Amino acid sequence: MGSFSMFHWAIVLLIVVLVFGTRKLPNIGKDLGGAIKGFKDGVREGKDAVDEAKRP
């Protein structure tokens, strides 16, 4: 009951294509990938700053 079947995912994909169109999907993917990469870089920089602050 908690997971979706392939049929549900196909319907979701169809709705996304209808709403955004096929031309905007690659741009959305590129923007989302860039946002995730930026988030990971920010987390990494935060960990480095914490590690440096802990050093005596």
Order of alpha helices (4+ residues) and beta strands (2+ residues): alpha-alpha
